[in-house]
Amino acid sequence: MSSENLEAAKVQYQTGKAAFERGAYRQSVQSLKKAASLVARNTPFGGEVQIWLITAYEAAGQREEAIALCEKISRHPDTDTRKQGKRLLYILKAPLLKTRPEWLTEIPDLTTLDDAEGNKGGTNYPAPAKRPPRPRPQADPEPIDLSQVNTKDNAFIWVALVAIALTIGSLLWFS
């Protein structure tokens, strides 16, 4: 593989990754296919390109192609690529879960909203919510009449002190 092919493959790889991250999955598949054709598939870089291609296939809705490529990758000479390929194959072959409509949140299409209001290029942000008023400080409670407070000694402290003294005494005696 020449250095020109390697540079072209790196450019296509970066283009494919960037397209994937933007959500342009079909464009990502095309760029990553070009990168995979330009690079040696048995190298670690070739394996990385193919792993990204598998992910792009799945995101673009081409599950069969993703599984077929994943089965090839699971026999790749690079151990890291092979492990990742086996993990992806396990995920791709897992049964799809059924979702209930009440589990999903529908996001409304806001493109028609801008056209209806005549807003061309500008964005209307909602007005910030008003802060709730601060609570006013309460008046001081009435003072407590200390003549009504029960100050009778309940002798608990003496029971606790005797128990501690007996415990320490028995430890000293038996040691």
C-alpha positions in Angstrom: 0.0 0.0 0.0 1.4 3.3 -1.0 1.6 6.4 1.2 -0.8 8.2 -1.2 -3.4 5.5 -0.7 -2.9 5.6 3.0 -3.4 9.4 3.1 -6.5 9.2 0.9 -7.8 6.4 3.2 -7.2 8.6 6.3 -9.0 11.5 4.6 -12.0 9.3 3.7 -12.0 7.7 7.2 -12.1 11.2 8.9 -14.8 12.3 6.5 -16.8 9.2 7.3 -16.4 9.6 11.0 -17.4 13.3 10.8 -20.5 12.4 8.7 -21.4 9.7 11.2 -21.2 12.2 14.1 -23.4 14.7 12.2 -26.0 12.0 11.6 -25.4 11.7 7.9 -25.2 7.9 8.0 -25.4 7.2 4.2 -22.7 9.6 3.5 -20.6 8.0 6.3 -21.1 4.6 4.8 -19.9 5.8 1.4 -16.8 7.5 2.8 -15.9 4.5 5.0 -16.4 2.1 2.1 -13.9 4.2 0.1 -11.5 4.2 3.0 -11.8 0.4 3.4 -11.1 -0.2 -0.2 -7.9 2.0 -0.1 -6.4 0.4 3.1 -5.2 -3.1 3.7 -8.0 -4.8 5.6 -5.7 -7.0 7.8 -3.9 -4.0 9.4 -5.1 -2.5 12.7 -6.1 0.7 10.8 -8.0 -1.3 8.3 -9.8 -3.1 11.2 -10.7 0.3 12.8 -12.1 1.5 9.5 -14.2 -1.6 9.2 -15.5 -1.3 12.8 -16.7 2.2 12.0 -18.2 0.9 8.8 -20.2 -1.7 10.7 -21.5 1.0 13.0 -22.4 3.2 10.1 -24.2 0.3 8.4 -26.3 -0.3 11.5 -27.1 3.4 11.9 -28.1 3.6 8.2 -30.5 0.6 8.7 -28.3 -1.9 6.7 -28.2 -4.6 9.4 -27.5 -7.5 7.1 -24.4 -5.8 5.7 -23.3 -4.9 9.2 -23.6 -8.5 10.4 -21.8 -9.9 7.3 -18.9 -7.5 7.8 -18.9 -8.2 11.5 -18.5 -11.9 10.9 -15.5 -11.2 8.7 -14.0 -8.8 11.4 -14.4 -11.5 14.1 -11.6 -13.4 12.3 -9.3 -10.4 11.9 -5.6 -10.9 12.7 -5.5 -8.0 15.1 -6.7 -9.2 18.5 -8.3 -5.9 19.6 -10.2 -5.7 16.3 -11.2 -9.3 16.6 -12.5 -8.8 20.1 -14.4 -5.7 19.2 -15.9 -7.5 16.1 -17.1 -10.4 18.3 -18.7 -7.9 20.7 -20.5 -6.1 17.9 -21.6 -9.3 16.4 -23.1 -10.4 19.7 -25.0 -7.1 19.9 -26.2 -7.1 16.3 -27.5 -10.7 16.6 -29.3 -10.0 19.8 -33.1 -9.9 19.4 -34.7 -6.5 19.0 -36.8 -5.4 22.0 -40.3 -4.4 21.4 -41.2 -0.9 22.5 -44.5 0.4 23.7 -45.7 3.7 22.5 -46.0 5.1 26.1 -42.2 4.5 26.5 -41.4 6.9 23.7 -41.5 10.7 23.7 -42.5 12.2 20.4 -40.4 15.2 19.4 -42.5 17.7 17.4 -41.4 19.0 14.0 -40.6 22.7 14.6 -39.6 23.5 11.0 -43.2 24.3 10.1 -43.4 26.6 13.2 -40.8 29.0 11.9 -42.4 29.2 8.4 -45.8 29.9 9.9 -44.6 32.8 12.0 -42.6 34.3 9.2 -39.3 33.9 11.1 -36.6 33.7 8.5 -33.3 32.8 10.0 -33.9 34.2 13.5 -34.8 32.1 16.5 -37.4 33.1 19.0 -36.4 32.1 22.4 -39.1 31.9 25.1 -39.1 34.6 27.7 -37.4 33.5 30.9 -39.7 32.3 33.6 -40.3 34.8 36.4 -38.7 33.9 39.7 -41.1 33.1 42.5 -41.2 35.8 45.2 -38.9 35.2 48.2 -40.6 34.0 51.3 -40.9 36.7 53.9 -39.3 36.0 57.2 -41.6 34.7 59.9 -42.1 36.6 63.1 -40.2 35.2 66.1 -42.1 32.5 67.9 -43.4 33.2 71.4 -40.7 32.7 74.1 -40.9 29.4 76.0 -41.9 29.6 79.6 -39.2 27.7 81.4 -41.3 27.1 84.5 -43.4 24.7 82.3 -40.3 22.6 81.2 -39.9 19.2 83.0 -36.5 19.3 84.6 -36.9 16.2 86.8 -33.8 14.0 86.7 -34.7 10.6 85.2 -31.5 8.9 86.6 -30.5 7.5 83.2 -27.1 9.0 83.5 -26.4 7.2 86.8 -27.5 3.8 85.3 -25.2 4.3 82.3 -22.3 5.3 84.6 -22.8 2.2 86.8 -22.9 0.0 83.7 -19.7 1.4 82.3 -18.0 1.1 85.7 -19.1 -2.6 86.0 -17.9 -3.3 82.4 -14.5 -1.7 83.0 -14.1 -3.4 86.4 -14.9 -6.8 85.0 -12.4 -6.3 82.2 -9.7 -5.4 84.6 -10.6 -8.3 86.9 -10.6 -11.0 84.2 -7.5 -9.8 82.4 
